[in-house]
Amino acid sequence: MLTLQNVTKVFFKDKPNEIIALDSFSITMHQGEFITVVGANGSGKSTLLNVISGSEIIDDGELLLNEKSIETLPDYKRSKWIARVFQNPLQGTASELSILDNFRLASLRGKSKTLKIGVDDKFKSHVKEHLLLLGMGLENKINQPMGVLSGGQRQALTMLMTVMSDVKVLLLDEPTAALDPRSAAKVMELADQLINEYRLTVVFITHNMKEATIYGDRLIQLSHGKLKRDLGKDEKRELKPQDLYEWFNED
């Protein structure tokens, strides 16, 4: 369970251009819950992911993971439990390394690094089993450099790599924004599968209102750093993309 209690994040504090990105923001996210987040630019969506991941430290409030305080932990320590998939497929993988080496690095997330970071036949088989889920034939190309793959392939692999360690929370930061519709659908299909299989707590930001109505079992809207709407599965099921566009007209 991930809990934010009265979390505030301010940029340029006490200056003319002060920005209150999150304003006494509170929410509880239960294990296995898939939360979709929408909001206008500047509403606090990216800041929300940044404070959860640890790339931004909060100014006030509490951040709890399974009732343990993590607000003072830096991002590299939180990465043991919290993974993030970015909008740009290039950010989630190392281009010069092979598919296999990328998966090995992902499996070491949050662990002490030693010289013994090689791979054995058991690990190779484990990676190939995961790659079979994609249906892209990459299980036979594990020594191929990551840099020669398409954006959709790299994003799908980034998604797969999140479950190579003991991740509890998955942050999806507009993961399909840079992809063509077919690749985007494949990535979201894979995300849905992994989320259900591993019971991950997911925070999914999207500007695609169709995706927002399709994916997730809870939908929240941010506005000026505050939680404006919080809809459960039954309420969300009744929504159409046009309904969400009307929300934006209210701001």
C-alpha positions as CSV (number, residue, x, y, z in Angstrom):
1,M,0.0,0.0,0.0
2,L,1.3,3.5,-1.0
3,T,0.1,6.5,1.0
4,L,0.6,10.2,0.6
5,Q,-0.5,12.2,3.5
6,N,-0.8,16.0,3.2
7,V,2.1,16.1,0.7
8,T,3.2,19.5,-0.4
9,K,5.8,20.3,-3.0
10,V,6.8,23.9,-3.8
11,F,9.1,25.1,-6.5
12,F,10.8,28.6,-6.3
13,K,9.5,29.0,-2.7
14,D,9.1,32.6,-1.5
15,K,9.9,34.0,-4.9
16,P,7.7,35.8,-7.4
17,N,7.4,32.7,-9.6
18,E,6.6,30.3,-6.7
19,I,4.7,27.2,-7.9
20,I,2.8,25.0,-5.5
21,A,2.9,21.7,-7.5
22,L,1.3,19.6,-4.9
23,D,-0.9,21.3,-2.2
24,S,-1.5,19.2,0.9
25,F,-2.2,16.2,-1.4
26,S,-3.5,13.0,0.2
27,I,-4.3,9.6,-1.4
28,T,-4.0,5.9,-0.5
29,M,-3.2,3.4,-3.2
30,H,-3.8,-0.3,-2.4
31,Q,-1.8,-3.2,-3.5
32,G,-2.8,-4.4,-7.0
33,E,-4.7,-1.1,-7.7
34,F,-4.3,0.4,-11.2
35,I,-4.8,4.1,-10.9
36,T,-5.1,6.3,-14.0
37,V,-4.2,10.0,-13.6
38,V,-5.5,12.8,-15.7
39,G,-5.2,16.6,-15.5
40,A,-4.2,19.7,-17.4
41,N,-0.6,20.7,-17.9
42,G,0.7,22.1,-14.6
43,S,-1.9,20.2,-12.5
44,G,0.8,18.3,-10.6
45,K,0.8,14.9,-12.4
46,S,4.5,14.7,-13.2
47,T,5.3,16.1,-9.7
48,L,3.2,13.3,-8.2
49,L,5.3,10.6,-9.9
50,N,8.5,12.5,-9.1
51,V,7.8,12.6,-5.4
52,I,6.8,8.9,-5.4
53,S,9.9,7.9,-7.2
54,G,12.2,10.1,-5.1
55,S,13.5,12.3,-7.9
56,E,11.9,15.2,-6.0
57,I,11.9,15.3,-2.2
58,I,8.7,16.7,-0.6
59,D,8.6,19.9,1.4
60,D,5.9,18.7,3.8
61,G,3.8,15.7,4.6
62,E,4.4,11.9,4.7
63,L,5.0,9.3,2.0
64,L,4.5,5.7,3.2
65,L,5.1,2.4,1.5
66,N,3.4,-0.5,3.4
67,E,3.2,1.9,6.4
68,K,7.0,2.6,6.3
69,S,8.2,6.2,5.8
70,I,10.2,6.6,2.6
71,E,10.0,10.4,2.0
72,T,13.6,10.9,2.9
73,L,14.9,8.0,0.9
74,P,16.7,9.0,-2.4
75,D,15.4,7.6,-5.7
76,Y,18.2,5.0,-6.0
77,K,17.1,3.4,-2.7
78,R,13.4,3.5,-3.6
79,S,14.2,1.8,-6.9
80,K,14.2,-1.5,-5.2
81,W,10.4,-1.3,-4.8
82,I,9.4,1.5,-7.2
83,A,10.0,1.3,-11.0
84,R,9.2,3.9,-13.6
85,V,8.5,3.7,-17.4
86,F,9.0,7.1,-19.1
87,Q,7.4,8.6,-22.2
88,N,10.7,8.4,-24.1
89,P,11.6,4.7,-24.8
90,L,15.3,5.6,-24.8
91,Q,15.2,6.5,-21.1
92,G,14.4,3.0,-19.9
93,T,17.1,1.0,-21.6
94,A,20.9,1.2,-22.3
95,S,21.3,1.4,-26.1
96,E,24.8,0.0,-26.3
97,L,24.1,-3.1,-24.2
98,S,22.4,-6.3,-25.3
99,I,18.8,-7.2,-24.4
100,L,20.2,-9.8,-22.0
101,D,22.6,-7.3,-20.3
102,N,19.7,-4.8,-19.9
103,F,17.6,-7.5,-18.2
104,R,20.5,-8.3,-15.9
105,L,20.9,-4.7,-14.9
106,A,17.2,-4.5,-14.2
107,S,17.4,-7.6,-12.0
108,L,20.0,-5.9,-9.9
109,R,17.8,-2.8,-9.3
110,G,18.2,-1.7,-5.7
111,K,20.7,-4.4,-4.8
112,S,24.4,-4.0,-3.9
113,K,26.5,-4.2,-7.0
114,T,29.4,-6.7,-7.1
115,L,31.8,-8.0,-9.7
116,K,29.6,-11.1,-9.9
117,I,27.0,-9.7,-12.2
118,G,27.4,-12.1,-15.1
119,V,24.6,-14.3,-16.5
120,D,24.2,-18.0,-16.5
121,D,22.0,-20.4,-18.4
122,K,19.2,-20.3,-15.8
123,F,19.0,-16.5,-16.1
124,K,19.0,-16.7,-19.9
125,S,16.1,-19.1,-19.8
126,H,14.3,-16.8,-17.4
127,V,14.7,-13.8,-19.7
128,K,13.6,-15.9,-22.7
129,E,10.5,-16.9,-20.9
130,H,9.6,-13.3,-20.3
131,L,10.3,-12.3,-23.9
132,L,7.9,-15.0,-25.1
133,L,5.1,-12.9,-23.6
134,L,5.7,-10.2,-26.2
135,G,5.2,-12.3,-29.3
136,M,7.9,-10.3,-31.0
137,G,10.5,-13.1,-31.6
138,L,13.0,-11.3,-29.4
139,E,13.6,-14.4,-27.3
140,N,15.9,-15.6,-30.1
141,K,17.8,-12.2,-30.2
142,I,18.9,-11.8,-26.6
143,N,22.4,-10.8,-27.6
144,Q,21.2,-8.1,-30.0
145,P,22.0,-4.5,-29.0
146,M,19.0,-2.7,-27.5
147,G,19.7,0.4,-29.7
148,V,18.7,-1.3,-32.9
149,L,15.1,-2.0,-31.7
150,S,12.1,0.1,-32.4
151,G,10.6,2.4,-29.8
152,G,7.6,0.1,-29.3
153,Q,9.9,-2.9,-28.7
154,R,12.1,-0.9,-26.3
155,Q,9.1,0.3,-24.3
156,A,7.7,-3.2,-24.1
157,L,11.1,-4.5,-22.9
158,T,11.3,-1.7,-20.3
159,M,7.8,-2.8,-19.0
160,L,9.0,-6.4,-18.8
161,M,12.2,-5.4,-17.0
162,T,10.2,-3.8,-14.2
163,V,9.2,-7.2,-12.8
164,M,12.8,-8.6,-12.8
165,S,13.2,-7.3,-9.2
166,D,11.0,-7.1,-6.2
167,V,9.0,-4.1,-7.5
168,K,5.8,-3.2,-5.6
169,V,4.9,0.1,-7.4
170,L,5.0,0.8,-11.1
171,L,4.9,4.4,-12.4
172,L,3.8,4.8,-16.0
173,D,4.7,8.2,-17.2
174,E,2.8,8.6,-20.5
175,P,4.4,5.3,-21.7
176,T,2.6,5.3,-25.1
177,A,2.9,9.0,-26.0
178,A,5.8,8.5,-28.4
179,L,4.5,5.3,-30.0
180,D,2.3,4.5,-33.0
181,P,-1.2,3.3,-32.2
182,R,-0.3,-0.4,-32.8
183,S,2.8,-0.3,-30.6
184,A,0.9,1.7,-28.0
185,A,-1.9,-0.9,-27.8
186,K,0.7,-3.7,-27.4
187,V,2.5,-1.9,-24.6
188,M,-0.7,-1.2,-22.7
189,E,-1.9,-4.8,-23.2
190,L,1.4,-6.0,-21.8
191,A,1.2,-3.6,-18.9
192,D,-2.3,-4.8,-18.0
193,Q,-1.1,-8.4,-18.0
194,L,1.9,-7.8,-15.8
195,I,0.0,-5.6,-13.4
196,N,-2.6,-8.4,-12.8
197,E,0.0,-11.2,-12.7
198,Y,2.3,-9.5,-10.2
199,R,-0.4,-7.4,-8.3
200,L,1.5,-4.2,-8.8
201,T,0.3,-0.9,-7.5
202,V,0.2,1.3,-10.6
203,V,0.1,5.0,-11.2
204,F,-0.5,5.7,-14.9
205,I,-0.4,9.2,-16.3
206,T,-1.9,9.7,-19.8
207,H,-3.2,12.6,-22.0
208,N,-5.0,10.0,-24.1
209,M,-8.6,10.2,-22.9
210,K,-9.5,6.9,-24.6
211,E,-6.7,5.1,-22.7
212,A,-7.9,6.8,-19.5
213,T,-11.4,5.3,-19.8
214,I,-10.1,1.9,-20.9
215,Y,-7.3,1.2,-18.5
216,G,-7.2,1.1,-14.7
217,D,-9.7,0.3,-12.0
218,R,-9.6,3.8,-10.5
219,L,-9.4,7.3,-12.1
220,I,-8.3,10.4,-10.4
221,Q,-8.1,14.0,-11.7
222,L,-5.5,16.5,-10.5
223,S,-6.1,20.3,-10.6
224,H,-3.7,22.9,-9.3
225,G,-1.9,20.3,-7.1
226,K,-5.1,19.0,-5.5
227,L,-7.2,15.9,-5.9
228,K,-10.3,17.1,-7.7
229,R,-11.9,13.7,-8.6
230,D,-11.4,10.2,-7.4
231,L,-13.6,7.6,-9.2
232,G,-13.8,3.9,-8.5
233,K,-14.3,1.1,-11.0
234,D,-18.1,1.3,-11.2
235,E,-18.1,5.1,-11.8
236,K,-15.2,4.9,-14.2
237,R,-17.0,2.2,-16.3
238,E,-19.7,4.7,-17.2
239,L,-17.3,7.4,-18.6
240,K,-16.6,8.2,-22.2
241,P,-13.6,10.2,-23.5
242,Q,-15.8,13.2,-24.1
243,D,-16.7,13.3,-20.4
244,L,-13.1,13.7,-19.5
245,Y,-12.6,16.5,-22.1
246,E,-15.4,18.3,-20.4
247,W,-13.5,18.1,-17.0
248,F,-10.6,20.0,-18.6
249,N,-13.0,22.8,-19.7
250,E,-13.9,23.3,-16.0
251,D,-10.3,24.2,-15.0
